[in-house]
Amino acid sequence: MKFNYDLTANVSSFLDNSALEEIGIGCSSSQVIKITKDTEEYYLKMAKKGLLTKEYEKLKWLAGKLDVPQVILYETSEDVEFLITKAIPRQMVCDDYFLKNPKLGLKVIAEAFKKIYSVDITNCPFDTSIDYKLALVNDNVRKGLIKEENIKKEVLEKYGSIDNILSYLNTNKFYEPLCFSHGDTSLPNIFALNNHFSGFIDVGECGMADKWFDLAICEKSIRRNYGDEYVKAFYQELGITPDQDKIDYYLLMMELYL
């Protein structure tokens, strides 16, 4: 297998006697390898220094607090970061099985949110609240990273321009009671085993934030994967009434995310 970077001795040693499969490339500067070793599965991520630091720090903080991949090895070499994690027992809640059984999927998702809310944020060092998110989207727009062709047609028709969307977000932020937030609760990041929640992946944006951000992201993913008719059932499963103003605000904000 061709690697994007020269491996460190420790990473190379871990890969000995393993079956390797490249499963995705985020960009030219990153690489993800699935490792099968002694009947266990692991994942190796390699990227330019700084791109994996946040994920590593959050995985370490979440150990014992939430079902997330276990860090096996993390190290840097010159301008490269290497992160090896143990795979969690998993079946995505957007796999064919759950697409055919969405009510079971909703039960798993509800279990996942209960796990999120069980995380104590008393000593959480990660602030991903509304000001953090607004800083991200303001920076994206300032750098010209958001293109009008990538904005939903109906959104652009309503607001007229990217600058107008940004202005609305900046002037309509609201008070947010904080809880723990995963940061990307789309269905591909939620896993199940035997019809019960088994873990999350992609926790790089987790931290203290408003619960409605995660709920808005999950609602959007449920619509895309299960269908509009399952959104009401989603909130019923959680036993909460949707806060439509916050949901709409966060979904609009996501138009300016990368």
LUMKETOR-575177 format. One record per residue: x, y, z of N, C-alpha, C in turn; residue number from 1. Coordinates in steps of 0.05 Angstrom, whole numbers, always signed. Layout:
N
> nX | nY | nZ | caX | caY | caZ | cX | cY | cZ | n
> X | Y | Z | X | Y | Z | X | Y | Z | NUM .
...
***
This chain:
258
> nX | nY | nZ | caX | caY | caZ | cX | cY | cZ | n
> +17 | -24 | +0 | +0 | +0 | +0 | +17 | +25 | +0 | 1 .
> +9 | +45 | -15 | +23 | +70 | -16 | +13 | +89 | +6 | 2 .
> +31 | +99 | +22 | +24 | +118 | +43 | +31 | +146 | +35 | 3 .
> +15 | +165 | +44 | +20 | +193 | +37 | +44 | +204 | +51 | 4 .
> +52 | +191 | +74 | +74 | +201 | +90 | +92 | +178 | +98 | 5 .
> +116 | +185 | +105 | +134 | +165 | +116 | +125 | +158 | +145 | 6 .
> +122 | +132 | +150 | +111 | +123 | +176 | +133 | +125 | +197 | 7 .
> +125 | +130 | +222 | +143 | +129 | +244 | +149 | +99 | +250 | 8 .
> +169 | +94 | +266 | +175 | +67 | +273 | +152 | +54 | +289 | 9 .
> +140 | +69 | +307 | +118 | +58 | +322 | +94 | +51 | +305 | 10 .
> +87 | +68 | +287 | +64 | +63 | +269 | +70 | +39 | +251 | 11 .
> +94 | +39 | +240 | +102 | +17 | +222 | +101 | -9 | +237 | 12 .
> +110 | -9 | +262 | +110 | -34 | +278 | +82 | -43 | +283 | 13 .
> +64 | -25 | +288 | +36 | -32 | +294 | +23 | -45 | +269 | 14 .
> +31 | -36 | +245 | +20 | -46 | +221 | +31 | -73 | +212 | 15 .
> +52 | -82 | +225 | +63 | -109 | +218 | +42 | -130 | +221 | 16 .
> +42 | -149 | +202 | +24 | -172 | +203 | -5 | -164 | +204 | 17 .
> -12 | -143 | +190 | -39 | -133 | +190 | -49 | -131 | +161 | 18 .
> -75 | -133 | +157 | -88 | -129 | +131 | -96 | -99 | +130 | 19 .
> -89 | -86 | +109 | -93 | -57 | +107 | -112 | -51 | +83 | 20 .
> -129 | -31 | +88 | -148 | -23 | +67 | -152 | +7 | +69 | 21 .
> -146 | +21 | +48 | -151 | +50 | +48 | -180 | +55 | +44 | 22 .
> -192 | +70 | +63 | -222 | +73 | +62 | -231 | +101 | +55 | 23 .
> -212 | +119 | +54 | -221 | +146 | +46 | -198 | +166 | +48 | 24 .
> -199 | +186 | +31 | -179 | +207 | +32 | -194 | +233 | +34 | 25 .
> -191 | +247 | +56 | -205 | +273 | +60 | -195 | +294 | +40 | 26 .
> -169 | +294 | +36 | -156 | +313 | +17 | -129 | +302 | +12 | 27 .
> -113 | +316 | -4 | -87 | +306 | -11 | -68 | +305 | +13 | 28 .
> -75 | +319 | +35 | -57 | +319 | +58 | -66 | +300 | +80 | 29 .
> -87 | +283 | +75 | -96 | +265 | +95 | -101 | +237 | +84 | 30 .
> -101 | +217 | +101 | -105 | +190 | +92 | -116 | +173 | +115 | 31 .
> -135 | +155 | +109 | -147 | +138 | +129 | -144 | +109 | +120 | 32 .
> -134 | +93 | +138 | -128 | +65 | +132 | -143 | +47 | +153 | 33 .
> -158 | +28 | +143 | -171 | +8 | +160 | -150 | -14 | +165 | 34 .
> -147 | -22 | +190 | -127 | -42 | +198 | -142 | -66 | +210 | 35 .
> -137 | -89 | +199 | -147 | -114 | +212 | -123 | -129 | +223 | 36 .
> -123 | -133 | +249 | -100 | -144 | +263 | -110 | -162 | +286 | 37 .
> -103 | -187 | +285 | -110 | -206 | +306 | -140 | -206 | +311 | 38 .
> -156 | -207 | +289 | -185 | -207 | +289 | -198 | -181 | +299 | 39 .
> -182 | -161 | +306 | -192 | -135 | +314 | -189 | -115 | +292 | 40 .
> -206 | -94 | +292 | -205 | -73 | +272 | -196 | -47 | +285 | 41 .
> -178 | -32 | +270 | -168 | -7 | +279 | -169 | +13 | +255 | 42 .
> -165 | +38 | +261 | -163 | +58 | +239 | -139 | +75 | +244 | 43 .
> -124 | +80 | +223 | -101 | +98 | +223 | -108 | +122 | +207 | 44 .
> -106 | +146 | +220 | -108 | +171 | +206 | -81 | +184 | +205 | 45 .
> -75 | +195 | +182 | -50 | +210 | +179 | -57 | +237 | +166 | 46 .
> -46 | +259 | +177 | -52 | +285 | +166 | -30 | +305 | +174 | 47 .
> -31 | +328 | +161 | -12 | +349 | +168 | -16 | +357 | +197 | 48 .
> +5 | +364 | +210 | +4 | +371 | +239 | -17 | +392 | +244 | 49 .
> -33 | +388 | +264 | -54 | +406 | +272 | -82 | +397 | +264 | 50 .
> -83 | +379 | +243 | -109 | +370 | +234 | -122 | +348 | +251 | 51 .
> -105 | +334 | +266 | -115 | +312 | +283 | -113 | +318 | +312 | 52 .
> -100 | +340 | +319 | -96 | +346 | +347 | -122 | +349 | +363 | 53 .
> -141 | +363 | +351 | -166 | +368 | +365 | -181 | +341 | +369 | 54 .
> -181 | +324 | +349 | -195 | +299 | +352 | -182 | +281 | +373 | 55 .
> -156 | +281 | +373 | -141 | +265 | +393 | -148 | +275 | +422 | 56 .
> -146 | +301 | +426 | -151 | +313 | +452 | -179 | +307 | +462 | 57 .
> -199 | +307 | +444 | -226 | +303 | +451 | -232 | +273 | +456 | 58 .
> -220 | +256 | +440 | -222 | +227 | +446 | -211 | +220 | +473 | 59 .
> -188 | +231 | +480 | -176 | +226 | +506 | -194 | +236 | +529 | 60 .
> -205 | +260 | +525 | -223 | +270 | +547 | -248 | +254 | +550 | 61 .
> -258 | +243 | +527 | -283 | +229 | +528 | -280 | +200 | +537 | 62 .
> -256 | +190 | +539 | -252 | +162 | +548 | -265 | +158 | +575 | 63 .
> -283 | +138 | +576 | -297 | +132 | +601 | -322 | +149 | +605 | 64 .
> -326 | +170 | +588 | -349 | +187 | +590 | -370 | +181 | +569 | 65 .
> -361 | +173 | +545 | -379 | +168 | +523 | -367 | +146 | +506 | 66 .
> -384 | +131 | +492 | -374 | +109 | +475 | -363 | +120 | +449 | 67 .
> -336 | +122 | +449 | -322 | +133 | +426 | -298 | +115 | +421 | 68 .
> -285 | +116 | +398 | -262 | +99 | +392 | -239 | +103 | +413 | 69 .
> -227 | +81 | +421 | -205 | +82 | +440 | -179 | +90 | +425 | 70 .
> -165 | +109 | +436 | -139 | +117 | +424 | -118 | +96 | +431 | 71 .
> -106 | +85 | +410 | -85 | +65 | +414 | -57 | +77 | +411 | 72 .
> -54 | +96 | +393 | -28 | +109 | +389 | -33 | +137 | +377 | 73 .
> -18 | +156 | +387 | -18 | +183 | +375 | +10 | +193 | +377 | 74 .
> +21 | +202 | +355 | +47 | +215 | +355 | +51 | +232 | +331 | 75 .
> +71 | +249 | +332 | +77 | +267 | +310 | +105 | +262 | +300 | 76 .
> +109 | +269 | +275 | +136 | +267 | +263 | +139 | +290 | +243 | 77 .
> +157 | +308 | +249 | +161 | +332 | +233 | +134 | +347 | +231 | 78 .
> +122 | +348 | +208 | +97 | +363 | +205 | +73 | +344 | +201 | 79 .
> +75 | +319 | +211 | +54 | +299 | +207 | +44 | +289 | +234 | 80 .
> +17 | +284 | +235 | +5 | +271 | +258 | -5 | +244 | +250 | 81 .
> -2 | +225 | +269 | -12 | +198 | +265 | -31 | +191 | +288 | 82 .
> -54 | +180 | +282 | -74 | +173 | +303 | -85 | +145 | +296 | 83 .
> -81 | +126 | +314 | -92 | +99 | +311 | -113 | +96 | +333 | 84 .
> -137 | +88 | +325 | -159 | +83 | +344 | -170 | +55 | +339 | 85 .
> -181 | +44 | +360 | -194 | +18 | +358 | -223 | +22 | +349 | 86 .
> -232 | +6 | +330 | -259 | +9 | +320 | -279 | +1 | +341 | 87 .
> -301 | +16 | +343 | -323 | +8 | +361 | -341 | -12 | +347 | 88 .
> -353 | -30 | +362 | -372 | -49 | +350 | -394 | -33 | +336 | 89 .
> -400 | -39 | +311 | -416 | -19 | +297 | -432 | -29 | +273 | 90 .
> -453 | -15 | +269 | -469 | -16 | +245 | -482 | +12 | +243 | 91 .
> -476 | +27 | +222 | -487 | +54 | +220 | -517 | +54 | +220 | 92 .
> -529 | +74 | +233 | -558 | +75 | +234 | -570 | +84 | +207 | 93 .
> -552 | +87 | +187 | -562 | +92 | +160 | -555 | +69 | +141 | 94 .
> -546 | +46 | +153 | -542 | +22 | +137 | -569 | +12 | +126 | 95 .
> -568 | -5 | +106 | -592 | -15 | +94 | -612 | -27 | +114 | 96 .
> -601 | -41 | +134 | -618 | -53 | +154 | -636 | -32 | +168 | 97 .
> -624 | -9 | +176 | -640 | +11 | +189 | -656 | +28 | +170 | 98 .
> -647 | +30 | +145 | -663 | +44 | +125 | -689 | +29 | +120 | 99 .
> -688 | +2 | +124 | -712 | -14 | +121 | -728 | -16 | +147 | 100 .
> -715 | -9 | +169 | -727 | -10 | +196 | -722 | +17 | +211 | 101 .
> -732 | +39 | +200 | -726 | +65 | +211 | -735 | +69 | +240 | 102 .
> -757 | +55 | +248 | -766 | +58 | +275 | -746 | +47 | +295 | 103 .
> -732 | +25 | +287 | -711 | +15 | +304 | -688 | +34 | +304 | 104 .
> -682 | +46 | +281 | -661 | +66 | +280 | -666 | +90 | +298 | 105 .
> -691 | +99 | +299 | -698 | +121 | +317 | -694 | +114 | +346 | 106 .
> -699 | +89 | +354 | -694 | +81 | +381 | -664 | +82 | +388 | 107 .
> -648 | +73 | +369 | -619 | +74 | +373 | -610 | +103 | +376 | 108 .
> -620 | +121 | +358 | -613 | +149 | +359 | -621 | +162 | +385 | 109 .
> -645 | +154 | +395 | -653 | +165 | +421 | -634 | +156 | +443 | 110 .
> -625 | +131 | +443 | -606 | +122 | +462 | -580 | +138 | +460 | 111 .
> -572 | +144 | +435 | -547 | +159 | +431 | -549 | +187 | +443 | 112 .
> -572 | +200 | +440 | -575 | +227 | +452 | -576 | +226 | +482 | 113 .
> -588 | +205 | +493 | -587 | +202 | +523 | -559 | +200 | +533 | 114 .
> -542 | +186 | +517 | -514 | +183 | +525 | -500 | +210 | +523 | 115 .
> -506 | +225 | +503 | -494 | +252 | +500 | -501 | +269 | +525 | 116 .
> -526 | +269 | +532 | -535 | +286 | +554 | -525 | +276 | +582 | 117 .
> -515 | +252 | +582 | -504 | +241 | +608 | -476 | +251 | +613 | 118 .
> -463 | +263 | +594 | -435 | +272 | +597 | -435 | +298 | +614 | 119 .
> -420 | +297 | +636 | -418 | +320 | +654 | -399 | +341 | +643 | 120 .
> -409 | +365 | +640 | -392 | +386 | +627 | -379 | +404 | +649 | 121 .
> -380 | +396 | +674 | -369 | +413 | +695 | -340 | +421 | +690 | 122 .
> -324 | +402 | +681 | -296 | +408 | +675 | -289 | +405 | +646 | 123 .
> -309 | +408 | +629 | -304 | +405 | +600 | -288 | +429 | +590 | 124 .
> -265 | +424 | +577 | -248 | +446 | +567 | -254 | +455 | +539 | 125 .
> -276 | +444 | +527 | -281 | +450 | +499 | -307 | +466 | +496 | 126 .
> -304 | +491 | +487 | -327 | +509 | +483 | -334 | +510 | +454 | 127 .
> -357 | +498 | +446 | -366 | +499 | +418 | -393 | +512 | +416 | 128 .
> -398 | +532 | +434 | -423 | +545 | +435 | -426 | +564 | +411 | 129 .
> -448 | +580 | +412 | -456 | +595 | +388 | -434 | +615 | +379 | 130 .
> -420 | +627 | +398 | -399 | +646 | +390 | -376 | +632 | +375 | 131 .
> -369 | +608 | +384 | -349 | +592 | +370 | -358 | +585 | +342 | 132 .
> -383 | +577 | +339 | -393 | +570 | +313 | -395 | +594 | +294 | 133 .
> -404 | +617 | +305 | -405 | +641 | +289 | -378 | +650 | +280 | 134 .
> -358 | +646 | +297 | -330 | +653 | +289 | -322 | +636 | +265 | 135 .
> -329 | +610 | +266 | -322 | +593 | +243 | -335 | +602 | +217 | 136 .
> -361 | +607 | +218 | -374 | +614 | +193 | -366 | +642 | +183 | 137 .
> -361 | +660 | +202 | -351 | +687 | +194 | -324 | +684 | +180 | 138 .
> -307 | +667 | +190 | -281 | +662 | +179 | -283 | +649 | +151 | 139 .
> -302 | +630 | +149 | -306 | +617 | +123 | -314 | +637 | +101 | 140 .
> -332 | +655 | +109 | -342 | +675 | +89 | -320 | +695 | +83 | 141 .
> -306 | +703 | +104 | -284 | +723 | +100 | -263 | +712 | +81 | 142 .
> -257 | +687 | +83 | -237 | +674 | +66 | -247 | +666 | +38 | 143 .
> -273 | +671 | +33 | -284 | +664 | +7 | -287 | +634 | +3 | 144 .
> -290 | +619 | +24 | -292 | +590 | +22 | -320 | +580 | +16 | 145 .
> -340 | +597 | +20 | -368 | +590 | +15 | -377 | +601 | -11 | 146 .
> -387 | +584 | -29 | -395 | +593 | -56 | -426 | +592 | -58 | 147 .
> -437 | +611 | -72 | -466 | +612 | -75 | -477 | +587 | -87 | 148 .
> -462 | +574 | -105 | -473 | +550 | -118 | -476 | +527 | -98 | 149 .
> -463 | +529 | -75 | -466 | +508 | -55 | -488 | +514 | -34 | 150 .
> -500 | +537 | -36 | -522 | +544 | -18 | -549 | +534 | -31 | 151 .
> -566 | +523 | -14 | -592 | +514 | -24 | -606 | +537 | -39 | 152 .
> -619 | +531 | -61 | -631 | +551 | -78 | -652 | +567 | -62 | 153 .
> -669 | +553 | -46 | -690 | +566 | -32 | -679 | +585 | -10 | 154 .
> -656 | +577 | +1 | -643 | +593 | +22 | -632 | +619 | +9 | 155 .
> -619 | +616 | -13 | -608 | +639 | -27 | -630 | +658 | -36 | 156 .
> -652 | +647 | -46 | -674 | +664 | -55 | -686 | +680 | -31 | 157 .
> -687 | +667 | -8 | -698 | +680 | +16 | -681 | +703 | +26 | 158 .
> -654 | +698 | +27 | -636 | +717 | +40 | -621 | +735 | +20 | 159 .
> -620 | +726 | -5 | -608 | +743 | -26 | -579 | +740 | -31 | 160 .
> -563 | +735 | -10 | -534 | +732 | -13 | -522 | +719 | +12 | 161 .
> -498 | +710 | +8 | -483 | +698 | +31 | -479 | +718 | +53 | 162 .
> -473 | +743 | +46 | -469 | +764 | +66 | -494 | +769 | +82 | 163 .
> -517 | +767 | +69 | -542 | +771 | +83 | -548 | +748 | +103 | 164 .
> -541 | +724 | +94 | -544 | +701 | +112 | -526 | +705 | +137 | 165 .
> -502 | +713 | +132 | -483 | +717 | +154 | -493 | +739 | +173 | 166 .
> -503 | +761 | +161 | -513 | +783 | +177 | -536 | +774 | +195 | 167 .
> -554 | +758 | +184 | -577 | +747 | +199 | -567 | +731 | +223 | 168 .
> -548 | +713 | +217 | -538 | +696 | +239 | -525 | +712 | +261 | 169 .
> -509 | +732 | +253 | -495 | +748 | +273 | -514 | +765 | +290 | 170 .
> -536 | +774 | +279 | -554 | +792 | +293 | -577 | +778 | +307 | 171 .
> -579 | +752 | +303 | -602 | +737 | +315 | -593 | +714 | +332 | 172 .
> -569 | +716 | +343 | -561 | +694 | +361 | -577 | +697 | +387 | 173 .
> -578 | +675 | +402 | -596 | +674 | +425 | -582 | +661 | +449 | 174 .
> -595 | +663 | +472 | -584 | +650 | +496 | -586 | +620 | +492 | 175 .
> -565 | +606 | +500 | -564 | +577 | +497 | -556 | +563 | +523 | 176 .
> -574 | +549 | +536 | -566 | +533 | +558 | -547 | +512 | +548 | 177 .
> -525 | +508 | +562 | -504 | +490 | +552 | -507 | +462 | +563 | 178 .
> -501 | +443 | +546 | -498 | +415 | +553 | -475 | +404 | +536 | 179 .
> -470 | +378 | +539 | -449 | +367 | +521 | -461 | +364 | +494 | 180 .
> -445 | +369 | +473 | -454 | +367 | +445 | -434 | +350 | +430 | 181 .
> -443 | +331 | +414 | -426 | +315 | +397 | -414 | +333 | +375 | 182 .
> -431 | +349 | +363 | -421 | +368 | +342 | -427 | +359 | +314 | 183 .
> -433 | +334 | +309 | -441 | +324 | +283 | -456 | +299 | +285 | 184 .
> -481 | +301 | +294 | -498 | +278 | +299 | -513 | +269 | +274 | 185 .
> -500 | +270 | +251 | -512 | +258 | +227 | -511 | +228 | +230 | 186 .
> -528 | +214 | +216 | -532 | +185 | +220 | -506 | +169 | +215 | 187 .
> -489 | +176 | +195 | -465 | +160 | +191 | -446 | +160 | +215 | 188 .
> -450 | +178 | +234 | -432 | +180 | +257 | -443 | +166 | +282 | 189 .
> -467 | +154 | +279 | -480 | +140 | +302 | -481 | +110 | +295 | 190 .
> -472 | +94 | +314 | -469 | +65 | +309 | -486 | +48 | +329 | 191 .
> -493 | +25 | +319 | -510 | +7 | +335 | -498 | -21 | +334 | 192 .
> -505 | -37 | +354 | -499 | -65 | +356 | -523 | -79 | +369 | 193 .
> -533 | -99 | +355 | -557 | -113 | +364 | -580 | -94 | +371 | 194 .
> -584 | -75 | +354 | -606 | -56 | +356 | -604 | -37 | +380 | 195 .
> -580 | -33 | +390 | -575 | -14 | +412 | -551 | +3 | +405 | 196 .
> -551 | +27 | +416 | -529 | +45 | +411 | -502 | +33 | +420 | 197 .
> -482 | +35 | +403 | -456 | +24 | +410 | -433 | +45 | +409 | 198 .
> -437 | +68 | +397 | -416 | +88 | +398 | -419 | +110 | +376 | 199 .
> -402 | +130 | +380 | -400 | +152 | +361 | -372 | +153 | +348 | 200 .
> -370 | +164 | +324 | -345 | +171 | +313 | -346 | +201 | +306 | 201 .
> -323 | +212 | +297 | -321 | +240 | +288 | -329 | +260 | +310 | 202 .
> -313 | +261 | +331 | -319 | +278 | +354 | -303 | +304 | +354 | 203 .
> -291 | +311 | +331 | -273 | +334 | +330 | -287 | +360 | +337 | 204 .
> -313 | +362 | +335 | -328 | +387 | +341 | -344 | +385 | +366 | 205 .
> -338 | +365 | +383 | -354 | +362 | +408 | -346 | +383 | +428 | 206 .
> -363 | +387 | +447 | -357 | +407 | +468 | -383 | +417 | +481 | 207 .
> -381 | +439 | +495 | -405 | +451 | +508 | -419 | +468 | +488 | 208 .
> -445 | +462 | +484 | -461 | +477 | +465 | -491 | +473 | +471 | 209 .
> -507 | +486 | +455 | -536 | +483 | +457 | -544 | +456 | +446 | 210 .
> -563 | +442 | +460 | -572 | +416 | +451 | -585 | +417 | +423 | 211 .
> -596 | +441 | +416 | -611 | +442 | +391 | -593 | +442 | +366 | 212 .
> -567 | +446 | +370 | -550 | +443 | +347 | -548 | +414 | +338 | 213 .
> -543 | +396 | +357 | -542 | +367 | +351 | -569 | +358 | +341 | 214 .
> -591 | +367 | +353 | -617 | +358 | +344 | -623 | +367 | +316 | 215 .
> -615 | +392 | +309 | -620 | +402 | +282 | -605 | +385 | +261 | 216 .
> -579 | +379 | +268 | -563 | +363 | +249 | -575 | +336 | +246 | 217 .
> -584 | +324 | +268 | -595 | +297 | +266 | -622 | +297 | +251 | 218 .
> -638 | +318 | +256 | -663 | +320 | +241 | -658 | +321 | +211 | 219 .
> -639 | +337 | +203 | -632 | +339 | +174 | -624 | +312 | +163 | 220 .
> -608 | +297 | +178 | -599 | +271 | +169 | -621 | +251 | +168 | 221 .
> -639 | +252 | +187 | -663 | +234 | +187 | -680 | +239 | +162 | 222 .
> -684 | +265 | +156 | -699 | +271 | +132 | -686 | +259 | +107 | 223 .
> -660 | +262 | +106 | -645 | +252 | +82 | -645 | +222 | +80 | 224 .
> -643 | +208 | +103 | -640 | +179 | +103 | -666 | +164 | +107 | 225 .
> -682 | +173 | +125 | -707 | +158 | +131 | -732 | +170 | +117 | 226 .
> -732 | +196 | +114 | -755 | +210 | +103 | -767 | +230 | +122 | 227 .
> -781 | +250 | +111 | -792 | +272 | +127 | -812 | +261 | +148 | 228 .
> -826 | +240 | +141 | -846 | +230 | +159 | -836 | +219 | +186 | 229 .
> -809 | +215 | +188 | -798 | +204 | +212 | -787 | +226 | +231 | 230 .
> -788 | +251 | +223 | -778 | +272 | +240 | -795 | +275 | +265 | 231 .
> -822 | +275 | +262 | -840 | +278 | +285 | -835 | +254 | +304 | 232 .
> -832 | +230 | +292 | -828 | +206 | +309 | -801 | +208 | +324 | 233 .
> -781 | +222 | +312 | -755 | +226 | +325 | -759 | +241 | +351 | 234 .
> -773 | +264 | +350 | -777 | +280 | +374 | -795 | +266 | +394 | 235 .
> -814 | +251 | +384 | -831 | +235 | +402 | -815 | +215 | +417 | 236 .
> -796 | +202 | +403 | -779 | +182 | +416 | -762 | +195 | +438 | 237 .
> -754 | +220 | +434 | -738 | +234 | +454 | -756 | +247 | +475 | 238 .
> -782 | +249 | +470 | -800 | +261 | +489 | -797 | +291 | +492 | 239 .
> -791 | +304 | +470 | -787 | +334 | +470 | -803 | +346 | +447 | 240 .
> -809 | +372 | +451 | -823 | +387 | +430 | -802 | +404 | +415 | 241 .
> -802 | +402 | +388 | -782 | +416 | +373 | -783 | +447 | +377 | 242 .
> -760 | +459 | +380 | -757 | +488 | +381 | -750 | +496 | +353 | 243 .
> -771 | +502 | +337 | -767 | +507 | +308 | -749 | +530 | +302 | 244 .
> -751 | +551 | +318 | -734 | +575 | +313 | -704 | +568 | +315 | 245 .
> -697 | +553 | +336 | -669 | +545 | +339 | -661 | +525 | +317 | 246 .
> -678 | +507 | +311 | -672 | +487 | +290 | -667 | +502 | +264 | 247 .
> -685 | +520 | +256 | -681 | +535 | +231 | -655 | +552 | +231 | 248 .
> -649 | +564 | +254 | -625 | +580 | +256 | -600 | +563 | +252 | 249 .
> -599 | +540 | +265 | -575 | +523 | +262 | -573 | +510 | +235 | 250 .
> -595 | +504 | +223 | -594 | +493 | +195 | -585 | +514 | +176 | 251 .
> -593 | +539 | +181 | -583 | +561 | +164 | -553 | +564 | +168 | 252 .
> -544 | +563 | +193 | -516 | +565 | +199 | -500 | +544 | +184 | 253 .
> -511 | +520 | +182 | -496 | +498 | +169 | -492 | +503 | +139 | 254 .
> -507 | +522 | +127 | -503 | +529 | +99 | -475 | +542 | +96 | 255 .
> -464 | +553 | +117 | -438 | +567 | +116 | -416 | +551 | +128 | 256 .
> -422 | +526 | +135 | -400 | +508 | +145 | -386 | +495 | +122 | 257 .
> -362 | +485 | +127 | -348 | +470 | +107 | -352 | +440 | +111 | 258 .
***
